[in-house]
Amino acid sequence: MYSRITGTGSYLPEKILTNLDLERIVDTSDEWIRTRTGITQRHIAAEDQVASDLALYACQNAMLAAGVTGKDIDLIIVATTTPDMIFPSTACILQNKLGIENCPAFDVQAVCSGFVYALATADMFVSSGKYRNALVVGTEIYSKILDWSDRNTCVLFGDGAGAVVLSRSDRPGILSTHLHASGSYSNILSAPGCISGGKVQGTPYISMEGNAVFKFAVKVLEEVVHEAVAENNLQSTDIDWLIPHQANIRIIQSTAKKLGLPMKKVVVAVDKHGNTSAASIPLALDIAVRDGRIQPDQLILMEGVGGGFTWGAVLLRW
Ligand code: UT7
């Protein structure tokens, strides 16, 4: 028994913030952002939107594509670093918004690797036969945890959501999943605030040593993509599509180069979305599925890296 993705969906908030808009907010330039990151614009959620609102639209699209309704869904996993509230989990809030009753629903917190972690978790439940159809979602509103006066971070991130339906299948599907974490690097990327006595203690905004994160990301992504390919006795050149976490075009190019893959085999969305953390992989996937790039039987490698540090990959046959 295997699990396979039977439908994808995504949602981006209406408001677009361009690099030129950012030039009016902080001491930056369109040229710096484009050349250092590949980003030209990002979407920003409305003041009253929360992560479950974005997830709702993405899930509705994914369920429509998979030809399933709420009655068919028996597991919901949401990857998010920007939950609606401390509790209940965003997955439970989403379940209610979807009108789904009585299926397990929980959040996964692995920052930008969140979707890879959530998909690997759902695969365990679905391929073991425990559940039939899982909704796996990455949804983020990073605009609410950015210090808009910090040019080191505020130009990098955006809001959005992506979702897949992962269904039981007698043919693969997901071939293998590879998860890693190293808490000893937690200090180079964090939002170190906490709640105490009902008040935020410390800073709730993202703080990042960009260069250290960049170097770490390039190193571990190379390791994990080779691990995924080797475990399946495949060559990296067998990969039809690389769907990477969309943080920086230079990190994406570096991974593609180390795999020996031309950029025409890489799905890139960072230019239009910025870094949407746990949402970035399912957002990119949905675009490439809907524009017809991804075709049946193709080999797809997803990879992500993020705060924690966490990193991982999922290799699958479409
Ligand atoms: O999703 C996983 C988590 N995040 C990432 O993967 C991000 C990883 N890191 C990166 O993408 C890159 O390190 C950055 C895009 C954040 C920065 O690029 P960089 O080439 O590593 O630049 P840098 O940090 O070495 O900074 C170069 C210069 C500095 O000025 P000085 O000290 O050389 O005078 C910064 O102050 O660029 C300056 N700078 C900016 N200038 C204009 C930093 N941010 C900006 C900005 N606009 N927004």
py3Dmol code that shows the C-alpha trace and the ligand (Angstrom):
import py3Dmol

protein = """\
ATOM      1  CA  MET A   1       0.000   0.000   0.000  1.00  0.00           C
ATOM      2  CA  TYR A   2       1.224   3.478  -0.910  1.00  0.00           C
ATOM      3  CA  SER A   3       0.159   7.098  -0.663  1.00  0.00           C
ATOM      4  CA  ARG A   4      -0.097   9.420  -3.636  1.00  0.00           C
ATOM      5  CA  ILE A   5      -1.032  13.040  -4.182  1.00  0.00           C
ATOM      6  CA  THR A   6      -4.420  13.088  -5.920  1.00  0.00           C
ATOM      7  CA  GLY A   7      -5.129  16.827  -5.876  1.00  0.00           C
ATOM      8  CA  THR A   8      -3.349  20.128  -5.278  1.00  0.00           C
ATOM      9  CA  GLY A   9      -4.576  23.627  -4.454  1.00  0.00           C
ATOM     10  CA  SER A  10      -3.207  26.971  -3.404  1.00  0.00           C
ATOM     11  CA  TYR A  11      -4.202  30.470  -2.406  1.00  0.00           C
ATOM     12  CA  LEU A  12      -2.398  33.802  -2.461  1.00  0.00           C
ATOM     13  CA  PRO A  13      -3.816  36.917  -0.780  1.00  0.00           C
ATOM     14  CA  GLU A  14      -4.887  39.693  -3.172  1.00  0.00           C
ATOM     15  CA  LYS A  15      -2.485  42.399  -2.011  1.00  0.00           C
ATOM     16  CA  ILE A  16       0.884  42.420  -3.797  1.00  0.00           C
ATOM     17  CA  LEU A  17       3.896  44.208  -2.313  1.00  0.00           C
ATOM     18  CA  THR A  18       6.602  44.879  -4.905  1.00  0.00           C
ATOM     19  CA  ASN A  19      10.273  45.614  -4.328  1.00  0.00           C
ATOM     20  CA  LEU A  20       9.544  49.195  -5.390  1.00  0.00           C
ATOM     21  CA  ASP A  21       6.901  49.416  -2.639  1.00  0.00           C
ATOM     22  CA  LEU A  22       9.551  48.197  -0.176  1.00  0.00           C
ATOM     23  CA  GLU A  23      11.976  50.909  -1.287  1.00  0.00           C
ATOM     24  CA  ARG A  24       9.492  53.341   0.271  1.00  0.00           C
ATOM     25  CA  ILE A  25       9.439  51.424   3.596  1.00  0.00           C
ATOM     26  CA  VAL A  26      13.094  50.524   4.311  1.00  0.00           C
ATOM     27  CA  ASP A  27      16.580  51.372   3.033  1.00  0.00           C
ATOM     28  CA  THR A  28      16.682  48.813   0.221  1.00  0.00           C
ATOM     29  CA  SER A  29      16.496  48.639  -3.551  1.00  0.00           C
ATOM     30  CA  ASP A  30      14.746  46.538  -6.146  1.00  0.00           C
ATOM     31  CA  GLU A  31      18.181  45.799  -7.607  1.00  0.00           C
ATOM     32  CA  TRP A  32      19.579  44.466  -4.271  1.00  0.00           C
ATOM     33  CA  ILE A  33      16.550  42.271  -3.586  1.00  0.00           C
ATOM     34  CA  ARG A  34      16.416  40.842  -7.129  1.00  0.00           C
ATOM     35  CA  THR A  35      20.118  40.100  -7.435  1.00  0.00           C
ATOM     36  CA  ARG A  36      20.565  38.680  -3.898  1.00  0.00           C
ATOM     37  CA  THR A  37      17.316  36.706  -3.684  1.00  0.00           C
ATOM     38  CA  GLY A  38      15.487  36.557  -7.058  1.00  0.00           C
ATOM     39  CA  ILE A  39      12.365  38.052  -5.435  1.00  0.00           C
ATOM     40  CA  THR A  40      10.408  40.759  -7.282  1.00  0.00           C
ATOM     41  CA  GLN A  41       7.156  40.748  -5.310  1.00  0.00           C
ATOM     42  CA  ARG A  42       5.281  38.953  -2.532  1.00  0.00           C
ATOM     43  CA  HIS A  43       1.622  38.663  -1.446  1.00  0.00           C
ATOM     44  CA  ILE A  44       0.466  40.118   1.860  1.00  0.00           C
ATOM     45  CA  ALA A  45      -2.621  38.943   3.762  1.00  0.00           C
ATOM     46  CA  ALA A  46      -5.383  41.380   4.727  1.00  0.00           C
ATOM     47  CA  GLU A  47      -5.343  42.633   8.318  1.00  0.00           C
ATOM     48  CA  ASP A  48      -8.269  40.375   9.271  1.00  0.00           C
ATOM     49  CA  GLN A  49      -7.024  37.222   7.496  1.00  0.00           C
ATOM     50  CA  VAL A  50      -5.548  34.370   9.527  1.00  0.00           C
ATOM     51  CA  ALA A  51      -3.602  31.295   8.408  1.00  0.00           C
ATOM     52  CA  SER A  52      -6.699  29.053   8.450  1.00  0.00           C
ATOM     53  CA  ASP A  53      -8.483  31.430   6.039  1.00  0.00           C
ATOM     54  CA  LEU A  54      -5.702  31.041   3.468  1.00  0.00           C
ATOM     55  CA  ALA A  55      -5.596  27.294   4.108  1.00  0.00           C
ATOM     56  CA  LEU A  56      -9.366  27.005   3.595  1.00  0.00           C
ATOM     57  CA  TYR A  57      -9.197  28.228  -0.028  1.00  0.00           C
ATOM     58  CA  ALA A  58      -6.124  26.091  -0.781  1.00  0.00           C
ATOM     59  CA  CYS A  59      -7.854  22.984   0.645  1.00  0.00           C
ATOM     60  CA  GLN A  60     -11.090  23.620  -1.243  1.00  0.00           C
ATOM     61  CA  ASN A  61      -9.091  23.796  -4.501  1.00  0.00           C
ATOM     62  CA  ALA A  62      -7.124  20.650  -3.649  1.00  0.00           C
ATOM     63  CA  MET A  63     -10.269  18.697  -2.736  1.00  0.00           C
ATOM     64  CA  LEU A  64     -11.973  19.775  -5.959  1.00  0.00           C
ATOM     65  CA  ALA A  65      -8.925  18.662  -7.965  1.00  0.00           C
ATOM     66  CA  ALA A  66      -8.856  15.306  -6.157  1.00  0.00           C
ATOM     67  CA  GLY A  67     -12.600  14.789  -6.604  1.00  0.00           C
ATOM     68  CA  VAL A  68     -13.207  14.353  -2.879  1.00  0.00           C
ATOM     69  CA  THR A  69     -15.480  16.110  -0.392  1.00  0.00           C
ATOM     70  CA  GLY A  70     -15.147  16.764   3.329  1.00  0.00           C
ATOM     71  CA  LYS A  71     -16.799  13.395   4.050  1.00  0.00           C
ATOM     72  CA  ASP A  72     -13.847  11.616   2.394  1.00  0.00           C
ATOM     73  CA  ILE A  73     -11.153  13.383   4.460  1.00  0.00           C
ATOM     74  CA  ASP A  74     -10.054  11.392   7.526  1.00  0.00           C
ATOM     75  CA  LEU A  75      -6.861  13.270   8.539  1.00  0.00           C
ATOM     76  CA  ILE A  76      -5.798  16.934   8.496  1.00  0.00           C
ATOM     77  CA  ILE A  77      -2.204  18.054   9.059  1.00  0.00           C
ATOM     78  CA  VAL A  78      -1.325  21.748   8.898  1.00  0.00           C
ATOM     79  CA  ALA A  79       2.254  22.985   8.711  1.00  0.00           C
ATOM     80  CA  THR A  80       2.513  26.549   9.974  1.00  0.00           C
ATOM     81  CA  THR A  81       4.774  28.834  11.977  1.00  0.00           C
ATOM     82  CA  THR A  82       2.104  31.523  12.068  1.00  0.00           C
ATOM     83  CA  PRO A  83      -0.915  29.792  13.640  1.00  0.00           C
ATOM     84  CA  ASP A  84      -4.210  31.615  14.110  1.00  0.00           C
ATOM     85  CA  MET A  85      -3.762  31.521  17.906  1.00  0.00           C
ATOM     86  CA  ILE A  86      -1.828  29.716  20.655  1.00  0.00           C
ATOM     87  CA  PHE A  87      -4.553  27.080  20.694  1.00  0.00           C
ATOM     88  CA  PRO A  88      -6.692  25.458  19.318  1.00  0.00           C
ATOM     89  CA  SER A  89      -4.411  24.308  16.524  1.00  0.00           C
ATOM     90  CA  THR A  90      -4.873  25.863  13.104  1.00  0.00           C
ATOM     91  CA  ALA A  91      -5.717  22.340  11.869  1.00  0.00           C
ATOM     92  CA  CYS A  92      -8.729  22.161  14.235  1.00  0.00           C
ATOM     93  CA  ILE A  93      -9.879  25.652  13.220  1.00  0.00           C
ATOM     94  CA  LEU A  94      -9.489  24.683   9.560  1.00  0.00           C
ATOM     95  CA  GLN A  95     -11.394  21.437  10.089  1.00  0.00           C
ATOM     96  CA  ASN A  96     -14.347  23.437  11.424  1.00  0.00           C
ATOM     97  CA  LYS A  97     -14.188  25.946   8.539  1.00  0.00           C
ATOM     98  CA  LEU A  98     -14.208  23.032   6.086  1.00  0.00           C
ATOM     99  CA  GLY A  99     -17.291  21.585   7.820  1.00  0.00           C
ATOM    100  CA  ILE A 100     -15.463  18.308   8.502  1.00  0.00           C
ATOM    101  CA  GLU A 101     -16.427  16.386  11.644  1.00  0.00           C
ATOM    102  CA  ASN A 102     -14.444  14.005  13.763  1.00  0.00           C
ATOM    103  CA  CYS A 103     -11.179  13.316  11.985  1.00  0.00           C
ATOM    104  CA  PRO A 104      -7.778  13.789  13.633  1.00  0.00           C
ATOM    105  CA  ALA A 105      -6.352  17.253  13.000  1.00  0.00           C
ATOM    106  CA  PHE A 106      -3.047  18.660  14.212  1.00  0.00           C
ATOM    107  CA  ASP A 107      -0.334  21.201  13.414  1.00  0.00           C
ATOM    108  CA  VAL A 108       3.295  20.509  12.579  1.00  0.00           C
ATOM    109  CA  GLN A 109       5.917  23.104  13.430  1.00  0.00           C
ATOM    110  CA  ALA A 110       9.096  22.737  11.387  1.00  0.00           C
ATOM    111  CA  VAL A 111       9.226  26.285   9.968  1.00  0.00           C
ATOM    112  CA  CYS A 112      10.208  26.286   6.262  1.00  0.00           C
ATOM    113  CA  SER A 113      10.541  22.466   6.235  1.00  0.00           C
ATOM    114  CA  GLY A 114       7.004  22.222   7.623  1.00  0.00           C
ATOM    115  CA  PHE A 115       5.351  20.931   4.474  1.00  0.00           C
ATOM    116  CA  VAL A 116       7.973  18.218   3.964  1.00  0.00           C
ATOM    117  CA  TYR A 117       7.547  17.171   7.613  1.00  0.00           C
ATOM    118  CA  ALA A 118       3.728  17.203   7.309  1.00  0.00           C
ATOM    119  CA  LEU A 119       3.748  15.224   4.050  1.00  0.00           C
ATOM    120  CA  ALA A 120       6.147  12.637   5.511  1.00  0.00           C
ATOM    121  CA  THR A 121       3.891  12.307   8.582  1.00  0.00           C
ATOM    122  CA  ALA A 122       0.740  11.941   6.476  1.00  0.00           C
ATOM    123  CA  ASP A 123       2.508   9.341   4.310  1.00  0.00           C
ATOM    124  CA  MET A 124       3.090   7.180   7.408  1.00  0.00           C
ATOM    125  CA  PHE A 125      -0.633   7.227   8.256  1.00  0.00           C
ATOM    126  CA  VAL A 126      -1.921   6.755   4.711  1.00  0.00           C
ATOM    127  CA  SER A 127       0.547   4.168   3.404  1.00  0.00           C
ATOM    128  CA  SER A 128       0.077   2.098   6.569  1.00  0.00           C
ATOM    129  CA  GLY A 129      -3.635   1.863   5.779  1.00  0.00           C
ATOM    130  CA  LYS A 130      -4.717   3.814   8.872  1.00  0.00           C
ATOM    131  CA  TYR A 131      -6.329   6.655   6.897  1.00  0.00           C
ATOM    132  CA  ARG A 132      -7.614   6.925   3.337  1.00  0.00           C
ATOM    133  CA  ASN A 133      -7.461  10.633   2.394  1.00  0.00           C
ATOM    134  CA  ALA A 134      -5.325  13.201   4.213  1.00  0.00           C
ATOM    135  CA  LEU A 135      -5.354  16.950   3.706  1.00  0.00           C
ATOM    136  CA  VAL A 136      -1.778  18.210   4.030  1.00  0.00           C
ATOM    137  CA  VAL A 137      -1.458  21.971   4.156  1.00  0.00           C
ATOM    138  CA  GLY A 138       1.256  24.620   4.417  1.00  0.00           C
ATOM    139  CA  THR A 139      -0.141  28.025   5.356  1.00  0.00           C
ATOM    140  CA  GLU A 140       1.685  31.137   6.508  1.00  0.00           C
ATOM    141  CA  ILE A 141       1.164  34.796   7.281  1.00  0.00           C
ATOM    142  CA  TYR A 142       4.780  35.850   7.849  1.00  0.00           C
ATOM    143  CA  SER A 143       3.873  39.511   7.306  1.00  0.00           C
ATOM    144  CA  LYS A 144       2.616  39.461  10.918  1.00  0.00           C
ATOM    145  CA  ILE A 145       5.940  38.273  12.392  1.00  0.00           C
ATOM    146  CA  LEU A 146       8.186  40.620  10.399  1.00  0.00           C
ATOM    147  CA  ASP A 147       9.800  43.742  11.776  1.00  0.00           C
ATOM    148  CA  TRP A 148       8.992  46.070   8.861  1.00  0.00           C
ATOM    149  CA  SER A 149      11.933  48.307   9.804  1.00  0.00           C
ATOM    150  CA  ASP A 150      14.469  45.424   9.487  1.00  0.00           C
ATOM    151  CA  ARG A 151      15.666  45.276   5.875  1.00  0.00           C
ATOM    152  CA  ASN A 152      17.565  42.039   6.593  1.00  0.00           C
ATOM    153  CA  THR A 153      14.303  40.121   6.910  1.00  0.00           C
ATOM    154  CA  CYS A 154      11.240  42.105   5.790  1.00  0.00           C
ATOM    155  CA  VAL A 155      12.119  41.964   2.073  1.00  0.00           C
ATOM    156  CA  LEU A 156      12.370  38.169   2.057  1.00  0.00           C
ATOM    157  CA  PHE A 157       9.011  36.762   3.097  1.00  0.00           C
ATOM    158  CA  GLY A 158       5.424  36.593   1.846  1.00  0.00           C
ATOM    159  CA  ASP A 159       2.033  35.098   2.715  1.00  0.00           C
ATOM    160  CA  GLY A 160       0.157  32.221   1.102  1.00  0.00           C
ATOM    161  CA  ALA A 161      -1.091  28.659   1.400  1.00  0.00           C
ATOM    162  CA  GLY A 162      -0.798  25.410  -0.522  1.00  0.00           C
ATOM    163  CA  ALA A 163      -2.486  22.062   0.039  1.00  0.00           C
ATOM    164  CA  VAL A 164      -2.560  18.522  -1.267  1.00  0.00           C
ATOM    165  CA  VAL A 165      -4.884  15.564  -0.846  1.00  0.00           C
ATOM    166  CA  LEU A 166      -2.785  12.487  -0.084  1.00  0.00           C
ATOM    167  CA  SER A 167      -4.737   9.303  -0.825  1.00  0.00           C
ATOM    168  CA  ARG A 168      -4.254   5.584  -0.326  1.00  0.00           C
ATOM    169  CA  SER A 169      -3.108   3.885  -3.519  1.00  0.00           C
ATOM    170  CA  ASP A 170      -1.915   0.500  -4.739  1.00  0.00           C
ATOM    171  CA  ARG A 171       0.908   2.084  -6.744  1.00  0.00           C
ATOM    172  CA  PRO A 172       3.486   4.654  -5.614  1.00  0.00           C
ATOM    173  CA  GLY A 173       3.158   7.601  -4.983  1.00  0.00           C
ATOM    174  CA  ILE A 174       5.573   8.654  -2.364  1.00  0.00           C
ATOM    175  CA  LEU A 175       8.758   6.601  -2.733  1.00  0.00           C
ATOM    176  CA  SER A 176      10.639   7.811   0.331  1.00  0.00           C
ATOM    177  CA  THR A 177      10.781  10.610   2.892  1.00  0.00           C
ATOM    178  CA  HIS A 178      13.876  12.010   4.607  1.00  0.00           C
ATOM    179  CA  LEU A 179      13.653  14.218   7.701  1.00  0.00           C
ATOM    180  CA  HIS A 180      16.471  15.827   9.686  1.00  0.00           C
ATOM    181  CA  ALA A 181      16.894  18.358  12.478  1.00  0.00           C
ATOM    182  CA  SER A 182      19.717  19.952  14.399  1.00  0.00           C
ATOM    183  CA  GLY A 183      18.680  22.091  17.354  1.00  0.00           C
ATOM    184  CA  SER A 184      22.225  23.302  17.836  1.00  0.00           C
ATOM    185  CA  TYR A 185      21.661  25.802  14.995  1.00  0.00           C
ATOM    186  CA  SER A 186      18.494  27.292  16.515  1.00  0.00           C
ATOM    187  CA  ASN A 187      20.163  30.656  17.166  1.00  0.00           C
ATOM    188  CA  ILE A 188      20.786  31.673  13.519  1.00  0.00           C
ATOM    189  CA  LEU A 189      17.092  31.782  12.573  1.00  0.00           C
ATOM    190  CA  SER A 190      14.381  32.323  15.153  1.00  0.00           C
ATOM    191  CA  ALA A 191      11.475  34.408  16.403  1.00  0.00           C
ATOM    192  CA  PRO A 192      12.507  34.284  20.054  1.00  0.00           C
ATOM    193  CA  GLY A 193       9.428  35.750  21.754  1.00  0.00           C
ATOM    194  CA  CYS A 194       7.205  33.828  24.150  1.00  0.00           C
ATOM    195  CA  ILE A 195       4.029  34.429  26.109  1.00  0.00           C
ATOM    196  CA  SER A 196       4.329  34.851  29.851  1.00  0.00           C
ATOM    197  CA  GLY A 197       1.622  36.220  32.123  1.00  0.00           C
ATOM    198  CA  GLY A 198      -0.456  37.005  29.024  1.00  0.00           C
ATOM    199  CA  LYS A 199       2.258  39.258  27.571  1.00  0.00           C
ATOM    200  CA  VAL A 200       4.819  38.757  24.823  1.00  0.00           C
ATOM    201  CA  GLN A 201       8.280  38.447  26.342  1.00  0.00           C
ATOM    202  CA  GLY A 202      11.274  38.991  24.044  1.00  0.00           C
ATOM    203  CA  THR A 203      10.783  39.709  20.370  1.00  0.00           C
ATOM    204  CA  PRO A 204       8.089  37.979  18.346  1.00  0.00           C
ATOM    205  CA  TYR A 205       9.760  39.064  15.081  1.00  0.00           C
ATOM    206  CA  ILE A 206      12.046  36.985  12.873  1.00  0.00           C
ATOM    207  CA  SER A 207      15.729  37.377  13.520  1.00  0.00           C
ATOM    208  CA  MET A 208      18.182  35.825  11.066  1.00  0.00           C
ATOM    209  CA  GLU A 209      21.894  35.621  10.375  1.00  0.00           C
ATOM    210  CA  GLY A 210      21.263  35.513   6.630  1.00  0.00           C
ATOM    211  CA  ASN A 211      24.714  34.456   5.530  1.00  0.00           C
ATOM    212  CA  ALA A 212      25.019  31.624   8.070  1.00  0.00           C
ATOM    213  CA  VAL A 213      21.544  30.381   7.126  1.00  0.00           C
ATOM    214  CA  PHE A 214      22.467  30.540   3.439  1.00  0.00           C
ATOM    215  CA  LYS A 215      25.611  28.423   3.906  1.00  0.00           C
ATOM    216  CA  PHE A 216      23.836  25.884   6.118  1.00  0.00           C
ATOM    217  CA  ALA A 217      20.922  25.578   3.668  1.00  0.00           C
ATOM    218  CA  VAL A 218      23.167  24.961   0.660  1.00  0.00           C
ATOM    219  CA  LYS A 219      25.123  22.257   2.535  1.00  0.00           C
ATOM    220  CA  VAL A 220      22.242  20.252   4.019  1.00  0.00           C
ATOM    221  CA  LEU A 221      20.067  20.448   0.919  1.00  0.00           C
ATOM    222  CA  GLU A 222      22.837  18.941  -1.168  1.00  0.00           C
ATOM    223  CA  GLU A 223      23.150  16.113   1.381  1.00  0.00           C
ATOM    224  CA  VAL A 224      19.435  15.371   1.629  1.00  0.00           C
ATOM    225  CA  VAL A 225      18.680  15.390  -2.103  1.00  0.00           C
ATOM    226  CA  HIS A 226      21.513  12.929  -2.724  1.00  0.00           C
ATOM    227  CA  GLU A 227      20.290  10.801   0.203  1.00  0.00           C
ATOM    228  CA  ALA A 228      16.788  10.616  -1.348  1.00  0.00           C
ATOM    229  CA  VAL A 229      18.044   9.691  -4.803  1.00  0.00           C
ATOM    230  CA  ALA A 230      20.568   7.113  -3.512  1.00  0.00           C
ATOM    231  CA  GLU A 231      18.037   5.365  -1.257  1.00  0.00           C
ATOM    232  CA  ASN A 232      15.903   4.666  -4.327  1.00  0.00           C
ATOM    233  CA  ASN A 233      18.830   3.495  -6.483  1.00  0.00           C
ATOM    234  CA  LEU A 234      18.175   6.340  -8.894  1.00  0.00           C
ATOM    235  CA  GLN A 235      20.396   8.923 -10.549  1.00  0.00           C
ATOM    236  CA  SER A 236      19.776  12.600  -9.867  1.00  0.00           C
ATOM    237  CA  THR A 237      19.363  13.062 -13.621  1.00  0.00           C
ATOM    238  CA  ASP A 238      16.279  10.762 -13.441  1.00  0.00           C
ATOM    239  CA  ILE A 239      14.438  13.582 -11.666  1.00  0.00           C
ATOM    240  CA  ASP A 240      11.853  15.250 -13.897  1.00  0.00           C
ATOM    241  CA  TRP A 241      11.011  18.107 -11.526  1.00  0.00           C
ATOM    242  CA  LEU A 242      12.767  19.577  -8.521  1.00  0.00           C
ATOM    243  CA  ILE A 243      10.279  21.443  -6.336  1.00  0.00           C
ATOM    244  CA  PRO A 244      12.459  23.230  -3.801  1.00  0.00           C
ATOM    245  CA  HIS A 245      11.594  25.403  -0.848  1.00  0.00           C
ATOM    246  CA  GLN A 246      11.466  28.912  -2.292  1.00  0.00           C
ATOM    247  CA  ALA A 247      13.747  31.031  -0.095  1.00  0.00           C
ATOM    248  CA  ASN A 248      16.378  32.388  -2.441  1.00  0.00           C
ATOM    249  CA  ILE A 249      16.993  31.730  -6.162  1.00  0.00           C
ATOM    250  CA  ARG A 250      20.721  31.351  -5.445  1.00  0.00           C
ATOM    251  CA  ILE A 251      20.075  28.491  -2.974  1.00  0.00           C
ATOM    252  CA  ILE A 252      17.749  26.851  -5.530  1.00  0.00           C
ATOM    253  CA  GLN A 253      20.325  27.207  -8.324  1.00  0.00           C
ATOM    254  CA  SER A 254      23.029  25.752  -6.111  1.00  0.00           C
ATOM    255  CA  THR A 255      20.951  22.620  -5.314  1.00  0.00           C
ATOM    256  CA  ALA A 256      20.009  22.156  -8.983  1.00  0.00           C
ATOM    257  CA  LYS A 257      23.646  22.466 -10.005  1.00  0.00           C
ATOM    258  CA  LYS A 258      24.779  19.905  -7.434  1.00  0.00           C
ATOM    259  CA  LEU A 259      22.123  17.497  -8.725  1.00  0.00           C
ATOM    260  CA  GLY A 260      23.222  18.155 -12.317  1.00  0.00           C
ATOM    261  CA  LEU A 261      19.718  19.399 -13.170  1.00  0.00           C
ATOM    262  CA  PRO A 262      19.150  22.277 -15.609  1.00  0.00           C
ATOM    263  CA  MET A 263      16.975  25.104 -14.252  1.00  0.00           C
ATOM    264  CA  LYS A 264      14.257  24.186 -16.787  1.00  0.00           C
ATOM    265  CA  LYS A 265      13.601  21.129 -14.569  1.00  0.00           C
ATOM    266  CA  VAL A 266      13.157  23.281 -11.463  1.00  0.00           C
ATOM    267  CA  VAL A 267       9.856  24.859 -10.430  1.00  0.00           C
ATOM    268  CA  VAL A 268      10.572  28.446  -9.387  1.00  0.00           C
ATOM    269  CA  ALA A 269       8.016  30.656  -7.652  1.00  0.00           C
ATOM    270  CA  VAL A 270      10.251  32.680  -5.328  1.00  0.00           C
ATOM    271  CA  ASP A 271      10.245  35.587  -7.800  1.00  0.00           C
ATOM    272  CA  LYS A 272       6.482  36.110  -7.412  1.00  0.00           C
ATOM    273  CA  HIS A 273       5.862  34.746  -3.888  1.00  0.00           C
ATOM    274  CA  GLY A 274       8.984  35.500  -1.849  1.00  0.00           C
ATOM    275  CA  ASN A 275       9.643  32.993   0.919  1.00  0.00           C
ATOM    276  CA  THR A 276       6.258  31.692   2.123  1.00  0.00           C
ATOM    277  CA  SER A 277       7.900  29.205   4.513  1.00  0.00           C
ATOM    278  CA  ALA A 278       5.797  26.035   4.920  1.00  0.00           C
ATOM    279  CA  ALA A 279       3.519  27.131   2.069  1.00  0.00           C
ATOM    280  CA  SER A 280       6.237  27.528  -0.540  1.00  0.00           C
ATOM    281  CA  ILE A 281       6.540  23.920  -1.783  1.00  0.00           C
ATOM    282  CA  PRO A 282       2.802  23.166  -2.151  1.00  0.00           C
ATOM    283  CA  LEU A 283       2.305  26.595  -3.775  1.00  0.00           C
ATOM    284  CA  ALA A 284       5.024  25.858  -6.361  1.00  0.00           C
ATOM    285  CA  LEU A 285       3.687  22.318  -6.851  1.00  0.00           C
ATOM    286  CA  ASP A 286       0.157  23.539  -7.513  1.00  0.00           C
ATOM    287  CA  ILE A 287       1.362  26.024 -10.124  1.00  0.00           C
ATOM    288  CA  ALA A 288       3.336  23.368 -12.024  1.00  0.00           C
ATOM    289  CA  VAL A 289       0.462  20.864 -11.835  1.00  0.00           C
ATOM    290  CA  ARG A 290      -2.097  23.374 -13.088  1.00  0.00           C
ATOM    291  CA  ASP A 291       0.054  24.727 -15.943  1.00  0.00           C
ATOM    292  CA  GLY A 292       0.632  21.152 -17.151  1.00  0.00           C
ATOM    293  CA  ARG A 293       4.364  20.888 -16.501  1.00  0.00           C
ATOM    294  CA  ILE A 294       3.909  17.956 -14.128  1.00  0.00           C
ATOM    295  CA  GLN A 295       2.686  14.856 -15.945  1.00  0.00           C
ATOM    296  CA  PRO A 296       1.776  11.308 -14.833  1.00  0.00           C
ATOM    297  CA  ASP A 297       4.665   8.979 -13.921  1.00  0.00           C
ATOM    298  CA  GLN A 298       7.201  11.799 -13.652  1.00  0.00           C
ATOM    299  CA  LEU A 299       9.733  11.688 -10.812  1.00  0.00           C
ATOM    300  CA  ILE A 300       9.481  14.612  -8.423  1.00  0.00           C
ATOM    301  CA  LEU A 301      11.828  15.669  -5.653  1.00  0.00           C
ATOM    302  CA  MET A 302      10.676  18.150  -3.024  1.00  0.00           C
ATOM    303  CA  GLU A 303      13.157  19.587  -0.527  1.00  0.00           C
ATOM    304  CA  GLY A 304      13.063  22.148   2.238  1.00  0.00           C
ATOM    305  CA  VAL A 305      15.158  23.698   4.983  1.00  0.00           C
ATOM    306  CA  GLY A 306      14.201  26.039   7.786  1.00  0.00           C
ATOM    307  CA  GLY A 307      14.504  27.229  11.337  1.00  0.00           C
ATOM    308  CA  GLY A 308      15.255  24.682  14.009  1.00  0.00           C
ATOM    309  CA  PHE A 309      17.273  23.833  12.024  1.00  0.00           C
ATOM    310  CA  THR A 310      15.126  21.366  10.137  1.00  0.00           C
ATOM    311  CA  TRP A 311      15.509  19.970   6.635  1.00  0.00           C
ATOM    312  CA  GLY A 312      14.143  17.161   4.541  1.00  0.00           C
ATOM    313  CA  ALA A 313      13.081  15.766   1.191  1.00  0.00           C
ATOM    314  CA  VAL A 314      10.271  13.734  -0.337  1.00  0.00           C
ATOM    315  CA  LEU A 315      10.771  11.733  -3.528  1.00  0.00           C
ATOM    316  CA  LEU A 316       7.631  10.712  -5.368  1.00  0.00           C
ATOM    317  CA  ARG A 317       6.267   9.391  -8.628  1.00  0.00           C
ATOM    318  CA  TRP A 318       3.405  11.551  -9.943  1.00  0.00           C
TER     319      TRP A 318
END
"""
ligand_1 = """\
48
UT7
O 13.701 29.677 4.444
C 14.896 29.384 5.093
C 15.357 30.598 5.762
N 15.910 31.670 5.041
C 16.827 31.600 4.038
O 17.089 30.576 3.464
C 17.576 32.845 3.695
C 19.033 32.547 3.573
N 19.861 33.717 3.382
C 19.802 34.489 2.274
O 18.975 34.289 1.414
C 20.824 35.580 2.106
O 21.848 35.423 3.049
C 20.231 37.019 2.229
C 19.357 37.309 1.010
C 19.401 37.138 3.486
C 21.339 38.051 2.266
O 22.169 37.914 1.134
P 23.775 37.898 1.319
O 24.349 37.844 -0.039
O 24.074 36.753 2.248
O 24.068 39.303 1.950
P 24.734 39.666 3.367
O 23.875 39.198 4.500
O 26.126 39.191 3.330
O 24.692 41.235 3.333
C 25.348 41.951 2.343
C 25.065 43.437 2.531
C 25.218 43.937 3.974
O 25.821 45.214 3.902
P 27.390 45.374 4.263
O 27.516 44.898 5.675
O 28.106 44.497 3.271
O 27.611 46.831 4.059
C 23.766 44.109 4.424
O 23.627 45.122 5.390
O 23.724 43.730 2.136
C 23.096 44.529 3.147
N 21.673 44.270 3.128
C 20.807 44.940 2.348
N 20.985 45.950 1.465
C 19.903 46.389 0.817
C 20.990 43.338 3.851
N 19.670 43.394 3.524
C 19.540 44.386 2.603
C 18.440 44.910 1.891
N 18.672 45.909 1.011
N 17.190 44.433 2.052
"""
view = py3Dmol.view(width=600, height=400)
view.addModel(protein, "pdb")
view.setStyle({"model": 0}, {"cartoon": {"style": "trace"}})
view.addModel(ligand_1, "xyz")
view.setStyle({"model": 1}, {"stick": {}})
view.zoomTo()
view.show()
